[in-house]
């Protein structure tokens, strides 16, 4: 065990209410990285999967990864898109909740498998993939895979560097909503 680390950090009783970021903004500190990650996220958004489905994917992966910044950002975006609170609150229990379409359910199953790659030898089983293929064409599957990869990258940057929920995640949600509406308007013309 590394010197100074607790053997089981997940059971620490220390208060974690105030987290000091290790780096102010890992992606934002390097504009090239930030632009690249935004391009990846925006590419997924342009492939025909509903924005709300991609936001559900982002919220679920962020819950699994313990990224408070992204959880805070994506629930706000879902609310701004008109999703009901009951649905947003139930994302972590989507299997038992009545609020999700079959297509959203399979997107969430794919998200969980694609986020927890080390949990199983066959991380994304043929069963999960084939179920997804019943609801999404190749373009839609590509959007989901890119969306899952993108949010997992954002989560890792934020968790490793201790970015937490608060004013910055609120501002990020507002900026993301504006960008999404601008993309939608550009696509309509």
Secondary structure, DSSP 8 states (H G I E B T S, - for coil): --TT--TTGGG--S--SS---SSS-TTTTSHHHHHHHHHHHHHHHTSSS-HHHHHHHHHHHHHHHT-HHHHHHHHHHHHHTT--HHHHHTGGGTTT-TT--HHHHHHHHHHHHHH-GGGSTTSS-HHHHHHHHHH--HHHHHHHHHHHHHHHHHHHHHHHTT--SSHHHHHHHHHHHHHHHHHHHHHH-
